Amino acid sequence: MDTHFRETDGSRPTVGVGAVAIRLPRPRVRLEDWCEWTGEPWPKVRDTVGRSFRVMGPAQSVYTLAADAVLSLILANDVDPRSVGFLALGTESSTDNSAGAILVKGMVDDALEQLGRPRLSRGCEVPEFKHACLGGVYAAKAALRYLLADGRGRRAIVASVDVAEYERGSSGEQTQGAGAVAQLFEEDPALYSMDVWSAGSAAAYRGIDFRKPVSRHLGSPPPAGAVRFPDYPVFNGKYSTICYTDEALDAVARLLSRLDKDARTLFHEVEGVFMHRPYHRLPVNVLAALYVWGLTRNPDHLPELEALCREAGARFEAVLAEAGSNPDLFAGALGGKINEEAYPEAMKVVKHFRDTPKFADVAARKMSLGSDAMRDLGNIYTGSLPAWIAAGLEEALERDTDLARATFLTIGYGSGDAAEAMLIRVADRWREAAARIGFGRALRGAVDLSRDQYEALHDGLSGPCPEIAPSGEFVVDRVGDGEGNGYQDQGIEYYRYVP
């Protein structure tokens, strides 16, 4: 199948992901239990969101989760730490406004030394990337560029880690999660190569989409007995969904332009599609929109679109006009249209098409790999997209599906907002590397929380908590108070590796 995949022109190496590791905190909330606690309808939550999400334990932080994943990646794949010249952290949950990936490097170095292994190279770059859920994709692109430029012959690691928290009682509460995904980037990768040359980028300021302004904490002391400050975002759910769809459409359009292809042709050629996945249903809706928008771009496909318009009760000419428009969503939101569709006629067609047998077949063929396993992951923001790719590869291995040379479309998104569309191609020798991912292992060993335990952990309180003995992971050993030590360390976390 011809996707014009431009991984190399012969003058530069093929680069991409050679290994993946996933680490999740063990405390888990089963959404069926959560529905009993809150009175929400379980069948609807199950079909729209998923089955469960993870909650960070009291001795964990976003940095310990990242270090857990990076160390697992190195050990499981026998990576020589001295070969790594780039260690990036993609997150929107960082709690230190100065340091970032260096904290992860420090922990991993200490653990490697404790295990009798070499430390990571001293000559290693340690950047942090932040743009909501897209920070991990931006870190991945930076890793690819490093390998193609001054990092030739070396390796890079990207840790995409986040803790998704929403206030209890909010519409986002059921879409929480916590976890980390570490990816090893290298030349001639064992898992899949990435076509950074044809990537489609899109960005537009959307103001009140999803934000975490520091000022929201001012004048709001933490709850009594709190051991950490919860980091609930300012968000507008319906508006955020519209923004995601709109930005994904634009990023894919730009990728198609660079490939000189139309959407329908690309969808037929690729093996499947992986997207940023805040909850189960949203990528399905976006895929339906991508298909309908694709019909508007090719005169040969307009009869199919016209038939769908008739079935959906939408005006054909209005759909064409909307698909070619560029609405200012932020201005509309400020004008009181925050919950109104930006493309009302076109979205009638999308919603109709989404419920047709034809689309059910499209979704089953193009988005099924790894989809069921992801229902137990929850939303881990920057880690959601690489986690889904990893889950898909592991499922293909278990099913003995041959993916060698198969191409997938990937779409990353970050609120605010920006999107990246990129093609990846599975390597010929992917099976051995996929066998070491351990997505299924990461899901095992969960400790289900009671309502009291969940609410205490969620609210950052030192209340009831399950006893979980750490093993093979990092913990926050203590937090500095700045008193009596002869140096300033107020609020600084000190970490320890527990073999």
C-alpha positions as CSV (number, residue, x, y, z in Angstrom):
1,M,0.0,0.0,0.0
2,D,1.4,3.4,-1.0
3,T,1.2,6.1,1.6
4,H,4.2,8.1,0.3
5,F,5.8,7.4,3.7
6,R,8.9,9.7,3.7
7,E,10.9,8.1,6.5
8,T,14.2,8.7,4.7
9,D,15.6,9.9,1.3
10,G,18.8,7.9,1.7
11,S,20.8,10.8,3.0
12,R,19.4,10.6,6.6
13,P,18.7,7.7,8.9
14,T,15.3,6.2,9.5
15,V,14.2,7.2,13.0
16,G,11.4,6.3,15.4
17,V,10.5,4.3,18.5
18,G,12.5,1.2,19.4
19,A,10.9,0.4,22.7
20,V,8.1,1.4,25.1
21,A,7.4,1.0,28.8
22,I,4.3,1.9,30.8
23,R,3.9,2.4,34.5
24,L,0.7,3.1,36.3
25,P,-0.1,3.8,40.0
26,R,-1.8,0.8,41.6
27,P,-4.8,2.6,43.2
28,R,-7.8,2.2,40.9
29,V,-11.3,3.4,40.7
30,R,-13.7,1.1,38.9
31,L,-16.2,3.3,37.1
32,E,-19.1,0.9,37.9
33,D,-18.4,1.6,41.6
34,W,-18.0,5.3,40.9
35,C,-21.5,5.3,39.2
36,E,-22.9,3.7,42.4
37,W,-21.4,6.4,44.5
38,T,-22.5,9.3,42.3
39,G,-25.8,8.0,40.8
40,E,-24.5,8.3,37.2
41,P,-25.8,5.7,34.7
42,W,-23.2,2.9,34.4
43,P,-24.1,1.7,30.8
44,K,-23.7,5.3,29.5
45,V,-20.4,5.9,31.3
46,R,-19.1,2.5,30.2
47,D,-19.9,3.1,26.6
48,T,-18.7,6.7,26.5
49,V,-15.8,6.8,28.9
50,G,-14.5,3.3,29.8
51,R,-14.2,0.9,32.8
52,S,-11.7,2.4,35.2
53,F,-9.0,5.0,35.9
54,R,-5.9,5.2,38.2
55,V,-5.2,7.5,41.1
56,M,-1.8,8.6,42.2
57,G,-0.7,7.1,45.5
58,P,0.3,9.3,48.5
59,A,4.0,8.6,48.1
60,Q,4.0,9.2,44.3
61,S,4.4,12.3,42.2
62,V,4.4,13.0,38.5
63,Y,8.2,12.8,38.6
64,T,8.3,9.4,40.4
65,L,5.9,8.0,37.8
66,A,8.1,9.3,35.0
67,A,11.2,7.8,36.5
68,D,9.5,4.5,37.0
69,A,8.7,4.3,33.3
70,V,12.1,5.4,32.2
71,L,13.9,2.9,34.4
72,S,11.6,0.1,33.3
73,L,12.3,1.0,29.7
74,I,16.1,0.8,30.2
75,L,16.0,-2.4,32.2
76,A,13.5,-4.3,30.0
77,N,15.3,-3.5,26.8
78,D,18.9,-3.6,28.1
79,V,19.5,0.0,27.0
80,D,23.0,1.2,27.6
81,P,22.3,4.4,29.6
82,R,25.5,6.0,28.3
83,S,24.0,6.0,24.7
84,V,21.2,8.3,25.7
85,G,21.9,12.0,24.8
86,F,18.4,13.3,25.1
87,L,15.9,12.8,28.0
88,A,12.7,14.8,27.6
89,L,9.7,15.1,29.8
90,G,6.3,15.8,28.3
91,T,3.7,16.8,30.9
92,E,1.2,19.3,32.0
93,S,1.2,18.1,35.6
94,S,4.7,19.3,36.6
95,T,4.9,20.8,40.1
96,D,8.2,22.5,39.9
97,N,8.4,25.6,37.7
98,S,12.1,25.4,37.4
99,A,13.3,21.8,37.1
100,G,11.8,19.0,35.0
101,A,13.4,16.1,33.3
102,I,16.6,16.6,35.3
103,L,14.6,15.3,38.3
104,V,13.8,12.1,36.4
105,K,17.4,11.8,35.4
106,G,18.6,12.1,38.9
107,M,16.3,9.4,40.2
108,V,17.1,7.0,37.4
109,D,20.9,7.6,37.8
110,D,20.6,6.8,41.6
111,A,18.6,3.6,40.9
112,L,21.0,2.5,38.1
113,E,23.9,2.9,40.4
114,Q,22.1,1.0,43.1
115,L,21.5,-1.8,40.6
116,G,25.2,-1.9,39.6
117,R,24.6,-0.3,36.2
118,P,26.1,2.7,34.4
119,R,24.4,6.0,34.9
120,L,22.8,8.0,32.1
121,S,25.3,10.1,30.2
122,R,26.4,13.4,31.8
123,G,26.2,14.9,28.4
124,C,22.5,14.4,28.2
125,E,20.0,17.1,27.3
126,V,17.0,17.3,29.8
127,P,14.2,19.5,28.4
128,E,10.6,19.6,29.5
129,F,7.7,20.2,27.0
130,K,4.4,21.6,28.0
131,H,1.3,22.1,25.9
132,A,-1.6,20.4,27.6
133,C,-2.0,16.8,26.2
134,L,0.3,17.5,23.2
135,G,3.5,18.0,25.3
136,G,4.5,14.4,24.8
137,V,4.1,14.6,21.0
138,Y,6.2,17.8,20.9
139,A,8.8,16.1,22.9
140,A,8.8,13.1,20.5
141,K,9.3,15.5,17.5
142,A,12.2,17.1,19.3
143,A,13.7,13.7,19.9
144,L,13.4,12.8,16.2
145,R,15.0,16.1,15.2
146,Y,17.8,15.5,17.7
147,L,18.5,12.1,16.1
148,L,18.4,13.6,12.7
149,A,20.8,16.5,13.6
150,D,23.4,16.7,16.3
151,G,22.4,13.4,18.0
152,R,23.3,11.2,15.1
153,G,24.3,7.7,16.4
154,R,22.8,8.3,19.8
155,R,19.5,7.6,21.5
156,A,16.7,9.6,23.0
157,I,14.1,8.9,25.7
158,V,10.8,10.7,26.1
159,A,8.7,10.3,29.2
160,S,5.0,11.3,28.7
161,V,3.5,11.5,32.1
162,D,0.4,13.1,33.7
163,V,-2.1,13.1,36.5
164,A,-5.5,14.0,35.2
165,E,-7.6,15.5,38.0
166,Y,-11.1,17.0,37.9
167,E,-13.1,18.4,40.8
168,R,-15.5,15.9,42.3
169,G,-19.0,16.5,40.9
170,S,-17.7,18.0,37.7
171,S,-18.4,16.7,34.2
172,G,-14.8,15.7,33.9
173,E,-14.5,13.6,37.1
174,Q,-15.1,10.3,35.3
175,T,-12.3,11.0,32.8
176,Q,-9.5,11.1,35.2
177,G,-6.3,9.0,35.3
178,A,-2.6,8.9,36.1
179,G,0.3,7.2,34.5
180,A,3.5,7.4,32.5
181,V,4.7,6.1,29.1
182,A,8.5,6.1,28.2
183,Q,9.6,5.7,24.6
184,L,13.1,5.0,23.3
185,F,13.9,6.9,20.1
186,E,16.7,5.6,17.9
187,E,17.9,5.1,14.4
188,D,16.6,2.0,12.6
189,P,14.0,1.5,15.3
190,A,12.7,-1.9,16.3
191,L,9.0,-0.9,16.8
192,Y,8.1,1.8,14.3
193,S,9.5,4.6,12.3
194,M,7.9,8.1,12.2
195,D,7.5,10.3,9.2
196,V,8.3,13.7,10.6
197,W,8.8,15.1,7.1
198,S,5.1,15.1,6.2
199,A,3.6,15.8,9.7
200,G,0.7,18.2,9.8
201,S,0.8,20.9,12.5
202,A,-2.1,23.1,13.6
203,A,-2.5,25.6,16.4
204,A,-5.1,28.2,17.3
205,Y,-5.6,30.2,20.5
206,R,-8.9,29.1,22.1
207,G,-8.7,31.0,25.4
208,I,-11.1,29.3,27.8
209,D,-10.8,25.8,26.3
210,F,-8.8,24.2,29.1
211,R,-6.4,26.1,31.3
212,K,-4.5,25.9,34.5
213,P,-3.7,29.5,35.5
214,V,-1.6,29.7,38.7
215,S,-3.9,32.5,39.8
216,R,-6.7,30.1,40.4
217,H,-4.9,28.9,43.5
218,L,-4.6,32.4,45.0
219,G,-6.9,33.0,48.0
220,S,-7.9,29.3,47.9
221,P,-6.0,27.5,50.7
222,P,-5.8,23.7,50.4
223,P,-8.4,21.7,52.3
224,A,-7.7,21.1,56.0
225,G,-5.4,18.1,56.4
226,A,-4.2,18.2,52.8
227,V,-0.8,16.7,52.0
228,R,-0.8,18.1,48.5
229,F,-2.6,20.8,46.5
230,P,-5.1,19.3,44.0
231,D,-4.6,20.7,40.5
232,Y,-8.1,20.9,39.0
233,P,-8.3,22.7,35.7
234,V,-10.5,25.4,34.4
235,F,-12.4,23.8,31.5
236,N,-15.5,24.0,29.4
237,G,-16.4,20.5,28.3
238,K,-18.6,21.0,25.2
239,Y,-16.4,23.8,23.9
240,S,-13.3,21.6,24.4
241,T,-14.8,18.8,22.4
242,I,-15.5,21.2,19.5
243,C,-11.9,22.6,19.7
244,Y,-10.4,19.1,19.6
245,T,-12.4,18.1,16.5
246,D,-11.7,21.4,14.7
247,E,-7.9,21.3,15.3
248,A,-7.6,17.6,14.4
249,L,-9.4,18.3,11.1
250,D,-6.9,21.1,10.3
251,A,-3.8,19.1,11.3
252,V,-4.9,16.1,9.1
253,A,-5.7,18.5,6.2
254,R,-2.1,19.9,6.4
255,L,-0.7,16.4,6.5
256,L,-2.8,15.5,3.4
257,S,-1.5,18.6,1.6
258,R,2.1,17.6,2.3
259,L,1.4,14.0,1.1
260,D,-0.7,15.3,-1.9
261,K,-3.5,12.9,-1.0
262,D,-7.2,13.1,-0.2
263,A,-8.5,11.9,3.1
264,R,-10.5,9.0,1.8
265,T,-7.5,7.6,-0.1
266,L,-5.3,7.8,3.0
267,F,-7.9,6.1,5.2
268,H,-8.1,3.2,2.8
269,E,-4.4,2.9,2.7
270,V,-3.5,3.0,6.4
271,E,-3.9,0.0,8.6
272,G,-5.5,2.1,11.4
273,V,-5.8,5.4,13.3
274,F,-4.5,6.2,16.8
275,M,-5.5,9.5,18.5
276,H,-5.2,11.3,21.7
277,R,-7.8,9.6,23.8
278,P,-9.3,11.6,26.8
279,Y,-12.2,9.1,26.9
280,H,-13.3,6.2,24.7
281,R,-16.0,7.9,22.6
282,L,-14.2,11.1,21.6
283,P,-11.8,9.6,19.0
284,V,-14.7,7.7,17.4
285,N,-16.5,11.0,16.9
286,V,-13.4,12.7,15.4
287,L,-12.9,9.8,13.0
288,A,-16.4,10.2,11.7
289,A,-15.8,14.0,11.2
290,L,-12.5,13.2,9.4
291,Y,-14.4,10.9,7.0
292,V,-17.2,13.4,6.3
293,W,-14.7,16.3,5.8
294,G,-12.7,14.0,3.5
295,L,-15.8,13.6,1.3
296,T,-16.0,17.3,0.8
297,R,-12.5,17.5,-0.6
298,N,-12.9,15.3,-3.7
299,P,-15.5,15.9,-6.5
300,D,-15.7,12.1,-7.0
301,H,-17.0,11.6,-3.4
302,L,-19.6,14.4,-3.5
303,P,-22.5,12.0,-4.5
304,E,-21.9,10.0,-1.3
305,L,-21.8,13.1,0.7
306,E,-25.0,14.4,-0.9
307,A,-26.8,11.1,0.0
308,L,-25.6,11.3,3.6
309,C,-26.9,14.9,3.7
310,R,-30.4,13.8,2.6
311,E,-30.4,11.0,5.2
312,A,-29.3,13.4,8.0
313,G,-31.6,16.2,7.0
314,A,-28.7,18.5,6.3
315,R,-28.3,21.1,3.5
316,F,-25.7,19.9,1.1
317,E,-24.5,23.3,0.1
318,A,-24.3,24.5,3.7
319,V,-22.2,21.4,4.6
320,L,-19.7,22.2,1.8
321,A,-19.5,25.8,2.9
322,E,-18.9,24.9,6.5
323,A,-16.2,22.4,5.6
324,G,-14.3,25.1,3.8
325,S,-14.7,27.7,6.5
326,N,-12.4,28.8,9.3
327,P,-14.6,29.9,12.2
328,D,-13.2,31.8,15.2
329,L,-14.2,29.5,18.0
330,F,-12.9,31.7,20.8
331,A,-14.7,34.8,19.5
332,G,-17.9,32.7,19.3
333,A,-17.5,31.5,22.8
334,L,-17.0,35.0,24.2
335,G,-20.1,36.0,22.3
336,G,-22.2,33.5,24.1
337,K,-22.0,30.6,21.7
338,I,-19.7,28.5,23.8
339,N,-21.8,25.4,23.6
340,E,-23.0,25.8,20.0
341,E,-21.6,23.7,17.1
342,A,-19.1,25.5,14.9
343,Y,-20.3,23.5,11.9
344,P,-24.0,22.8,12.6
345,E,-25.0,21.4,9.3
346,A,-21.8,19.3,8.8
347,M,-22.1,17.9,12.3
348,K,-25.6,16.7,11.5
349,V,-24.0,14.5,8.8
350,V,-21.2,13.4,11.1
351,K,-23.6,12.3,13.9
352,H,-25.8,10.5,11.3
353,F,-22.8,8.8,9.7
354,R,-21.4,7.8,13.1
355,D,-24.5,5.6,13.7
356,T,-24.5,3.8,10.3
357,P,-23.4,0.2,9.7
358,K,-20.8,1.5,7.3
359,F,-19.1,3.7,9.9
360,A,-19.3,0.8,12.4
361,D,-17.3,-1.2,9.9
362,V,-14.8,1.6,9.4
363,A,-14.3,2.1,13.1
364,A,-13.9,-1.7,13.7
365,R,-11.3,-2.0,11.0
366,K,-9.4,1.2,11.7
367,M,-9.6,1.9,15.5
368,S,-10.1,-1.5,17.2
369,L,-6.5,-2.4,17.9
370,G,-5.8,-1.7,21.6
371,S,-9.1,0.1,22.0
372,D,-10.6,-2.3,24.6
373,A,-7.5,-2.4,26.8
374,M,-7.5,1.5,26.8
375,R,-10.9,1.4,28.6
376,D,-9.0,0.5,31.8
377,L,-6.3,3.1,31.5
378,G,-8.3,6.3,32.0
379,N,-7.0,9.7,30.7
380,I,-3.3,10.2,31.2
381,Y,-3.1,13.4,29.0
382,T,0.3,13.4,27.3
383,G,0.6,9.6,27.6
384,S,-2.7,8.7,26.1
385,L,-1.6,8.6,22.4
386,P,1.6,6.6,22.9
387,A,-0.2,4.3,25.3
388,W,-2.8,3.5,22.7
389,I,-0.2,2.8,20.1
390,A,1.6,0.5,22.5
391,A,-1.7,-1.3,23.4
392,G,-2.4,-1.8,19.7
393,L,0.9,-3.3,19.0
394,E,0.7,-5.6,22.0
395,E,-2.8,-6.8,21.0
396,A,-1.6,-7.4,17.4
397,L,1.2,-9.5,18.8
398,E,-1.2,-11.5,21.0
399,R,-3.5,-12.1,18.0
400,D,-0.6,-13.1,15.8
401,T,-1.5,-10.3,13.4
402,D,1.4,-9.4,11.0
403,L,1.9,-5.6,11.1
404,A,5.3,-5.5,9.4
405,R,5.4,-2.4,7.2
406,A,1.9,-1.4,8.1
407,T,1.3,2.3,8.3
408,F,-0.9,4.1,10.8
409,L,-2.2,7.6,11.1
410,T,-1.6,9.2,14.5
411,I,-3.2,12.4,15.8
412,G,-2.1,14.2,18.9
413,Y,-4.0,17.0,20.5
414,G,-3.5,19.5,23.3
415,S,-6.1,21.9,24.6
416,G,-5.5,25.6,24.1
417,D,-5.1,24.4,21.4
418,A,-2.8,22.5,18.9
419,A,-2.7,19.3,17.1
420,E,-0.2,17.1,15.2
421,A,-0.9,14.5,12.6
422,M,1.8,12.1,11.7
423,L,2.3,8.7,10.0
424,I,4.1,5.8,11.6
425,R,5.3,2.6,10.0
426,V,5.7,-0.6,11.9
427,A,9.2,-2.2,11.6
428,D,9.8,-5.6,10.1
429,R,11.2,-6.8,13.4
430,W,8.5,-5.3,15.6
431,R,7.4,-8.5,17.4
432,E,10.4,-8.9,19.7
433,A,10.2,-5.2,20.9
434,A,6.4,-5.4,21.2
435,A,6.7,-8.5,23.5
436,R,8.6,-6.3,26.0
437,I,6.1,-3.4,26.1
438,G,4.1,-5.0,29.0
439,F,0.9,-3.0,28.6
440,G,-1.1,-5.9,30.1
441,R,1.3,-6.3,33.0
442,A,0.9,-2.6,33.8
443,L,-2.8,-3.0,34.1
444,R,-2.4,-6.0,36.5
445,G,-1.9,-5.6,40.3
446,A,-4.5,-2.8,40.7
447,V,-5.9,-2.1,44.2
448,D,-9.5,-1.1,44.0
449,L,-10.5,1.9,46.1
450,S,-13.5,2.3,48.3
451,R,-15.4,5.6,48.1
452,D,-13.7,7.0,51.2
453,Q,-10.2,6.0,50.0
454,Y,-10.8,7.5,46.6
455,E,-12.1,10.8,47.9
456,A,-9.2,11.1,50.3
457,L,-6.6,10.4,47.6
458,H,-8.4,12.6,45.1
459,D,-8.6,15.6,47.5
460,G,-5.0,15.3,48.6
461,L,-5.9,14.4,52.2
462,S,-4.1,12.2,54.6
463,G,-7.2,10.1,55.2
464,P,-8.0,6.4,54.6
465,C,-5.6,4.9,52.1
466,P,-4.9,1.3,51.1
467,E,-1.7,-0.2,52.3
468,I,0.5,-0.7,49.2
469,A,4.1,-1.7,49.8
470,P,6.4,-0.1,47.1
471,S,8.5,-2.5,45.1
472,G,10.7,-1.7,42.1
473,E,9.6,1.9,42.1
474,F,10.4,5.4,43.2
475,V,8.7,7.1,46.1
476,V,8.7,10.6,47.5
477,D,10.7,10.1,50.7
478,R,10.1,13.5,52.2
479,V,9.5,17.1,51.4
480,G,11.8,19.8,52.6
481,D,10.6,22.4,55.1
482,G,13.6,24.8,54.8
483,E,14.2,24.8,58.5
484,G,17.5,24.0,60.3
485,N,19.4,22.5,57.4
486,G,21.7,25.4,56.6
487,Y,20.2,25.6,53.1
488,Q,16.9,26.4,51.5
489,D,14.7,23.4,50.5
490,Q,11.2,24.4,51.3
491,G,8.7,22.3,49.2
492,I,11.5,20.4,47.5
493,E,10.8,16.6,47.1
494,Y,13.4,14.1,48.0
495,Y,13.1,10.7,46.2
496,R,14.1,7.2,47.0
497,Y,14.2,4.0,44.9
498,V,12.7,0.9,46.5
499,P,14.1,-2.2,44.7
